[in-house]
Amino acid sequence: MKNLELFSALGCHWDRSIVPAEVPTHSIERVTFRLHRMLPEFVWDASVLEGNPFTFPEVKTLLDGVTVGGRKIADQEQVLNLAASSKHLLALVRAGTFTMDKATFIDLHGMVARHEALEWGHFRGEGQETDYTPDVSLGEHGRYTPLATVAGAPELNRVFASGLQALQSGVLQPFEQAAAFFLFGALQQFFFDGNKRTSRFMMNGILMSAGMDAISVPAAKAQAFNENMVRFYLTKDATEMMTFLMDCHPDAGQMCKVVTA
């Protein structure tokens, strides 16, 4: 598949020469064990990106089964949803049943955005709400509005199927495929809320299934992540975000880059 066809299907583009040709790979047991061991950090990092006020010690306490006083129930549930989704993803990868498809995507969303999104576990328009179209705040740059919510989600399903086929046939390198799926999901906004979170879970499922370590965006880089995403929504150029994700990968220093365009 030519780059133009790939980019057209996904709705964004990037400089493919920055993609690592080689990323260290390990056993599935090794990469899933790493994520399991760093689960509190992984959940906390993800919650910080959402503006959740829980501190790292509080996240650890909550994951140990002890409630934290003085925090909103909604914030607590978001943390617990992230933990449950992480454990579910680990189980899928370990069992060899993780798949880059719609069924897995909506399955993860049903856990990530439970009781938080307007509806969860299906694309916008496939449930009771068929009129409301969410948008993404870009701060001083206004708002980004995705495809309209329509009953049955025919266009969203077409875009997803087209993008998925493009990723499967035109992006064979797992790291590039994983990062591209995250940005595709974040851009197209298939759900009412939780798009970036769910798409990052899919990204990590693709990575770990290929024996590559999962990516966690460190809490310390939350501002840089948000600023990069604003520029991505404005320009549809994913190069900066691809580079950012590479830098967040635990094996960033061992990646080998060559021109792949």
LINMO-V596485 format. One record per helix or strand of 2 or more residues. SS is the DSSP state (alpha for helix, beta for strand). FROM is the first residue (numbers start at 1). TO is the last residue. Records with the same first field share a line. If there is no record, write none. Layout:
# LINMO-V596485
SS: FROM-TO / FROM-TO
This chain:
# LINMO-V596485
alpha: 3-10 / 16-18 / 28-37 / 39-49 / 56-63 / 73-95 / 102-112 / 139-141 / 154-170 / 174-188 / 195-209 / 219-235 / 239-248 / 252-254
beta: 20-22 / 135-137 / 143-145 / 256-257
